[in-house]
Amino acid sequence: MHCRSGNLALAITSCVVSAVSGQTRLPIRADEVASPPGGFARYVAASEVDSGLLLLPHSPGWILRVQSGQTASEPLLVVSEAHGVGEMGMLGLAVPPDFDVSRQIYIFYTAYYDLEIWSVLSRLDYPPGAATIDRQSEEVILRFPQNDPHHNGGWIGFGPDGYLYVATGDDAHPQNAFDLRSKILRVDPSGDDYPDDPDRNYAIPPENPFADGFLGDPAVLAMGLRNPWRCGFDPLTGDFWIGDVGGALFEEINLIPAGTGGQHFGDWYWEGEQRVYDPAEPNGFTFPIYTLDHDDGAHVVIGGSVYRGAAIPELYGAYIFAE
């Protein structure tokens, strides 16, 4: 179901939609404007590419077109190897700032290759008015082994700096700065610093904290996450908000202030601000800006957006999220 309140759009299945302003949590109402067919389904995002045209990634590996509330009868794209079992499948979609010129979109999905799970970030052509996307136009930007059917992250999006941000999951690897899993990655898809590697076709932003590759993978912006499922930028400040799915105790909403990087959000060592494992070096962690306690009924945080619209003044500057 695609819901809209004011000028905020969310793709949701069944959840509670709330807002956090300061440390005050407020319930809000979402009105349905489109409901794609198919019974039980998991639509993981809603991206507007042209006026009134929404693209909805669907976890089995499809992308659907919704024009003025009406869903096209045929999928825009089907990625047959993007298995939608568990938390795998088509997980993210991003529209670049130059879409009107490039007519390209970016997708993030999990796939089976040789009986192994891989995460794939790629780019495809989307000509004006096209009813389907040609898979032959697909260019792989990044591909790496995932090997976890449950914690895959999957959100992708372009930041105010023009770089592409990627949220990856699998909390078996949050401490290893050289592993691409359980991280926020930042890459420049317009370049290629790895011409001999078919699985890495991007350039490294020079501002990345490990850009020299000595202390971590150059693509890593932040680490110590469990399963960052949905993220977003504050359109006014450029701050980066992360909804990180918790373990046994807390759901977390984390923040990367604009112009910063290198944060360690503490997964494995901390849940919320509660230590669950005694690290050798207890300092240097960045704690959540907001937590949801499982004892108070929280289940799974989805993530969301900061509202900067004019239709609902009382929500201006609030972080809108679902759980």
N, C-alpha and C positions, 0 to 999 in steps of 0.2 A: 504494500500500500504506500502510495506517495502522498504525503500530507504537507500542508502549507499553513503557516500562521503568520499574518503580515506578509513579509517578503522572505521568510525563512522556509526552506524546503528540506524535508527529511524523508528518507526511505526507511520504513519500519515494517516489522511483522507484528509481533505482540510485545508491548513494552510500556513502561511508564516514562512519559516525557516530562522533564523538569528543567528548571533554570537555577543557576547559582549566581547570585549577585553579592559580592563580598563573601560572607560565610552563611548567607541566608538562602535556603532552598525553597523554591516556589513551584507549585504545579502549574502547568499550562495546558491549554486545549489545542488539539491538532484536528483540522478538518480534512477529510479525505477528498482529494481531487482526481485521483486515478487509482484503479485497482486492477493490475494485470491479471489475466486468467490463469488457471492451472491449479486451483485448490491450494494445498500446502506448498509454499515456495519460499525461498529465501532470497530476497532482493537486497543487495548489500550496499547500494549507493544510488544516488540520483544526480546526474550531471546534465546541465543545460548546455547544448552546443549551438543551437540557433534559437531565435525567438519562438518560445512555445514548444520547442522540441527537446524532450528529455531522453537520455539514455540510461537504462537500468541494467546493470550487471546482475545476472541470476546465477546462483552458485553452481548449478550443473555444468556451466560453461557457455552460457548464452549471454548476449546483450540484446535487450528489447528496446524498440522505439515507442515512445509515448508522445503523440502529437495532440495538444489541446485536450488532454484527458483520455484520448482514444489510443489503445495499444494496437500496433500493427500486427497483422495475422502471422507474419513470418519473422523470425529473429533477424536482427541486423547482422549478427555474427554468431557462429557456433564453433567453439574450440573443442573438438571431440575428445582430446586427450586431457582436458581440464576436468578431472573427476570431481564430482560434487559430494563425495561421501564424507560424512563427519563435517569437519570445518574446512574442507578443501574445496577446490573449484575456482570459478571466476570470482576474484576477491576485491579488485579495485579497478577504477577507471579514472583517467585524468585528461582534461582538455587543456592544451598548452595556451599560453597567452597569445601566440600568433596563429591561432586556429583559423581565423578568417583567411589567412594567406597560405598556411601550410596544409590545411585540410587533413590533419593527422590527429589521431587519438592514441593514448597510451593505456595499456592494460596490464594487470598483474594477476597471475593465476598459478595454481599448482598443477603439475602434470606428472604422469607416470612415464618414465623412460627406463627401459630395461629393468622393470620391476622395482625401481627406486622413485621416491617422491622428489620432485624438483620444484623450486619456485622460479617463475619466469616473468620478467618485465620486458615488454615489447612495444613496438610502435607500428601502427597500421594506417594506411591511407583511407580517408573517408570523403570521397568526392561529393560535391553539392548534390542533394536530391537522391543520393544512392539509396536503394532499398536494401542492399546487402553490401557487406565489406568483403573484399577479395583477400582470402588468407595468403595468397601469393605475395601480397604487399607487406607481410609481416617482417619486421626487422627486430631481432633480439637485441635488447640493450644490456640485460643482465640475466644470468642463469646460474643458480647455485643449488647444491643438494639441500633438501629440507628434512626429509626422513622423520617427520612428525605429522600425523594426520589431524592433530588437534590445535596446535598453536602455530598459526601461519601468518599472523598479522594480516597484511594485505592492502591497507590504505595507501594510496599514492596521490600526490598532488604537487602542483607548482607553487613555489613560494613567491613572495614579493621580489626576491632577488633573481627570479627567472630560472632557478635551479629546480630539479625534480627531487622531491622528498619521498622516501619509501619506508614504511613501517613493517618490520619483520618480526615474526614470533619464534617460539620454541624456547622455553625457559630453561633448557639444559645448557644453554650457552651464553647467559647474560654477562658473565665476568670476563670472557675472552674477547678482547678488543680486536683480535684478528679474525674472528668468526662473524659472518654477516648476519647471523640469526640473533633475535632478541635485541634489535638495534633500531635506531632511526638512521637511515642512510641519506646522503645528499650527493647527487651527481649532476653533471652537465651533459645531457644527452646530445648536445649539438657537436661535441668533440669526441675524440677517441685517443686516450692515453695508453691503450692496450691493443695496438694493431695486430699483434700476433696471437691474441686470445679471443676465440670466437664467442666466449661466454661473457666477455666484458667489452662493451662497445660504448664507452662514455669517457668523459674527461673528469678530472677531480677539481672541484672548486678550491682555489688556493687558500681560502679561509677555513677549510675543514681542519679540525683539531689534530688529526693524524695524517695530514696531507703528505708529509715526508715518508710515511710508511714505517717509521722506526718503532713506535709504541702501539700501533694499531693499524687496521686496514684503512687506507686513505679515504674510503667512501663513508666511514662511520662518522656520524655527527654526535650521537649520544648512545649510551648503553645502559645495562642493568634493568631492562624491561622484561615483562613476562609474555604478554600477548597484546601489543598495542593494536587494537582493532579498528578504531576510527579516530582520526586526528583532524585538525583544521587550523587555519591562520586567522587571527584577528585582523579584519580588513583595514582597521585604523592604525593599529600599533605594529603589526607584523609579528606579534607574539605567537608562538606555536603551541597549541593545546593538544594533549594526548590522553585518550581514554585507554587505560591499561587494565586488562582483565586480571583480577586477582586470583589468589589461591584459596587458602582455607579461611582467611580472616577479613581482608579488606579489598574493596575495589578502589582503584586510584585514578585521579585526574592529575596529570603532571603538566609542567609548563617549561618550555624553553624560551626565555625572553629573546626578543628580536636582537640579532647581531651577536648571539652567544652560541656556544657549543661545548662539547666535552663533558656534559653532565653524566653522572652515574646515578641512576635512580634506585639502585640498591637491591634489585631482585636477587633472591636467594638469601640475602642477609637480612632484609627488612620487608615487612608488609605494612604499608602505611608508615607510621612512626614506631612500630613495634618490632623489636629485634627478634628474629626467628632463628638466626644462626650467628655465632660469634665470629666475626671476621678478624683476621690478623691485624688489619688497620681499620678501626671503627670510624674514622673520620673521612671526609671527602665525599659524602653522599648528598644527593639533592632529594629532599623529601617532597611528597605530593602537596599540591596546592589545596586539594580537597580529597577526602576519603569517604567511602560508604561502607559502613560496618555490616558484616553478615549477620551479627546478632540483632541488628535493627531491621532485618528483612531484605537487605541488598543482595542481589544475586549476580548479575553480570553487567558491568558498565559497557556501554556501547560507544560513547563519545559523541561529539557534536560540534557546534559552532558558536562563536561570539556574535551576538545580535547587534547589528549597527543600522537597523532600519528605522524608519520614521513612523510606521503604522502602530507600533506598540511602545510608546515612550517609556513606560515603566520597566520595560525589559532592555532598554538601551544599555549596552555594555555588559549584559549578563551572558554567561556561558550556558547555552541550551544543549542538553544532552539527554540520552535515553538510557534506560537500564532494564 
